[in-house]
Amino acid sequence: MADEEDYMSDSFINVKEDIRPGLPMLRRVREAHQKEEKHREANLKNRQKSLKEEEKERRDNVLKSALGSENKGFALLQKMGYKSGQALGKSGSGIVEPIPLNIKTGISGIGHETLIKRKAEEELENYRRKIHLRNQNEEKAADQFRLRLKSKKEELKLEGDLRRSQRACHQLDTQKDIQVPKEPWYWFMPEKEEQEDEEEKEQEEDEYGDEELSVMEKLQILTRYLREEHRYCIWCGTTYEDEEDLSLNCPGPTSADHD
């Protein structure tokens, strides 16, 4: 008994209440939350089900249960030799489970969903067609750009080959003491000299006609002149001894022959 504490002692009388800040508020919030949960559960139990919910519940219960012999259709199948769980058909290749129900809950008419689906498919097809057409146009524009770029590069290359041929022709003609080019454009001239000779060029007769020659035509004519007159090829960069040496050692009269 000596170890037992006295209920009238200070250890029981002077017990201090826990008054830490926030604890009473947390306790009240927790109690209110528990009370609300109990109230919600009670409402769910006592709530009256709607007509649609009752119909769905009854329908699900019926669909879950198998047909019995009290069903006239099932009884007829049994008389014809059908057994529960067996597939339909003479060879047993038909369905086993009944066709599922598709409950229509909307207010739209029959076939409306099919119409909406068809319109959606048509819109998707139109969108795909537009995307395909746009991609084709972009590819076509890109091909045209590449062709223009390639044509521009080829044109610049031809102009470079023509200037090289004109300088070579001027040098080779000078070595042969030819003072005047066979054609004014056979020699490469600076812009000042070209401007001074403009009047003379207009008066001279062109054996190839009055139409202005293209860069390609000028290059072909000048290449032929260099090969026949000087036995020279600008792409080989070599002056050959004679026509036989030129034909044997030079790949050909065009740039493509030297690639």
Beta strands, then each sheet from edge to edge (+ up, - down):
strand 1: 232-233
strand 2: 238-239
sheet 1: 1+ 2-
end
